[in-house]
Amino acid sequence: MVKNYNKETICIRGGYTPNDGDPISAPLIQSTTYKYADPDLLADLFNLKAEGHIYTRISNPTNEYFEKKLSKLEGGVGAVATSSGQSAILLAVLNICKAGDNIISSSSLYGGTFNLFNVTLRNLGINTTFISKDASEEEILSLIDDKTKLIYGETIGNPGLDILDFEKYSRICKKSGIAFVVDNTLPSPYLCNPFQFGANIVVHSTSKYIDGHAVALGGAIVDGGNFNWNNGRYSELVEPDPSYHGIRYYDTFKELAYITKLRVSMLRDLGNTMSPFNAFLSDLGLETLHLRMAKHSENALAIAKFLQNHEKVNWVSYPYLESQGDFENAKKYLSKGAGGVLTFGIKGGIKEAKKFIKALKLVDLATHLGFTKTSVLHPGSTTHSQLTEKEQIECGVRPDLIRVSVGIENVEDLISDFDQALGKSN
Ligand SMILES: *Cc1c(COP(=O)(O)O)cnc(C)c1O
């Protein structure tokens, strides 16, 4: 593909271009290793002087089709697929942070990311300062020192559902020469492209909408190629890398410096690569991403409106409801739809919430989100239960909150299931 096609076309044809006689669909290359006849060519591959696959921990053809398509969909210069969303976030940070460095993060985060930043990274000597939604630009700027390496946020907070203030964050990042890293899992690259709004690195849990069918765990890092790493803050990308016989990533790879280092040092050393089979499934998932995201968004808005008018419902949160504080930002950053996740609280609190969940007949109780089937979850007693109550509130988890991942079934069937189950509570 040479031309700049629209997203729907990229979803289907973006990563793999068959030649005469090749498989029409991106094939699964289930191999750890690749054969070569010429030792000099293999030496060049190891020295990053030629392009090709050496070993699947570092790269694989099926992973490459998937990575290319995802990178195009985000408008980036390159991507690396990983074994999970968690590993994508970990590598995105470790690629530029070492013990003694620090990062700044929005506090409205996925529970797993919160624990990673708050506990595990601290144990490795990387400190995170969490900032609330209403922190002012001056406050955030005052937290930055010469060891601050990145600012982190989620496009749509999971499960707080607040919309990242891209303008504020990107202004701060530009002013201080700090990389802006965004988790774009909830909108998927179909509904939002953070690079258009000043992000420099995008991470995904591809386990969610990108796979879309709850069958393949995975993650990805996409590089926007739009950040100057040579500004005095990122010696690991500019100075010689002793673990790669003194290679200088910035000099050698220019706008591909970050993503190249991530592949050849992070994947090489830590090994959290996506399996080719999961890359195959995730790539297949991307073929219908545009259709699914439109339907997820349409169903979720209809259910949010239904719940908003239901007498047993205390409150509803969905970015496309006009009553929401973030409605203006939702329209600005998510012009095609707000995705499939909504939250609500039932009158009578957690006790009634549990009754409601038990009474559902069609909709499942499941920890996952972002797939074809509708499911519900009570984050306070599950995904966010390892957090203190104060931390839960900071992450946007009220005690009575029920999270709904709206699927792409018939919306009338979904609404009637919610209706009958709400009838059983109180
Ligand atoms: C699920 C999720 C993750 C973690 O991804 P896994 O693939 O489960 O490791 C990270 N961020 C967000 C926003 C998520 O929803």
The ligand as a Tripos MOL2 file, in Angstrom:
@<TRIPOS>MOLECULE
LIG
   15    15     1     0     0
SMALL
NO_CHARGES

@<TRIPOS>ATOM
      1 C1         -6.6680   -4.1720   30.0330 C.3       1 LIG1
      2 C2         -5.9300   -2.9190   30.0550 C.ar      1 LIG1
      3 C3         -4.5400   -2.8950   30.2330 C.ar      1 LIG1
      4 C4         -3.7470   -4.1530   30.4730 C.3       1 LIG1
      5 O1         -3.7400   -4.9550   29.3320 O.3       1 LIG1
      6 P1         -3.5560   -6.5600   29.3710 P.3       1 LIG1
      7 O2         -3.5610   -6.9030   27.9270 O.co2     1 LIG1
      8 O3         -4.6880   -7.1270   30.1430 O.co2     1 LIG1
      9 O4         -2.2280   -6.8120   30.0190 O.co2     1 LIG1
     10 C5         -3.8990   -1.6770   30.2210 C.ar      1 LIG1
     11 N1         -4.5870   -0.5300   30.0380 N.ar      1 LIG1
     12 C6         -5.9220   -0.5170   29.8700 C.ar      1 LIG1
     13 C7         -6.6280    0.7870   29.6700 C.3       1 LIG1
     14 C8         -6.6380   -1.7070   29.8740 C.ar      1 LIG1
     15 O5         -7.9690   -1.6800   29.7150 O.3       1 LIG1
@<TRIPOS>BOND
     1     1     2 1
     2     2     3 ar
     3     2    14 ar
     4     3     4 1
     5     3    10 ar
     6     4     5 1
     7     5     6 1
     8     6     7 2
     9     6     8 1
    10     6     9 1
    11    10    11 ar
    12    11    12 ar
    13    12    13 1
    14    12    14 ar
    15    14    15 1
@<TRIPOS>SUBSTRUCTURE
     1 LIG1         1 GROUP 0 **** ****
